[in-house]
Amino acid sequence: MNIVLVSSLPIIFMLHDFEEIIMMKPWMKKNEEYICVRFPKLGPRLVSHLKNTSTEGFALCVAMLFFMLGAITLASLWLDSYMLWMGIFMVFSIHIVVHIIQWIAFRRYIPAIITSLLCIPYCIYGIRQIVNMFTLSNILIYSLITSAIVFAFLFIGHRYLAKLIK
């Protein structure tokens, strides 16, 4: 596995999430009404959740994911075993695609779109490497495993920890 590709994922993740952390509150203030009008069923719940999450709380969620991603990256490099790393890379790549879909649906700037667009070449390169190294069943299995882990972290972070820091 390409060591630069593997070891750069935590750095790219943080650069991407810095845009979200820094821009979320000002963006929310500017777009709160538009979100509720554009998405009448989902918008009010989304606005309420994001307004009740402090920047510090959101950053804490990101930090949890960063430490998990960093631990998986270091373990993968140390053990020369990349299955979990491959899964988390695929989850990150899907996350980037989701931001692009959100941007298209929203029809305006959203926090994370600039870095999402910049991440596309990295994700394409990584996916090409992964497809050449792993079977489709391994890609799917480890992507599902790491998705479950990430969703558990996000659930705990957004449900409990992000609300602790206000």
Summary of the structure (lengths in Angstrom):
residues: 166
radius of gyration: 16.6
end to end distance: 41.7
largest distance: 50.5
contacts: 485
relative contact order: 0.17
helix: 87%
strand: 0%
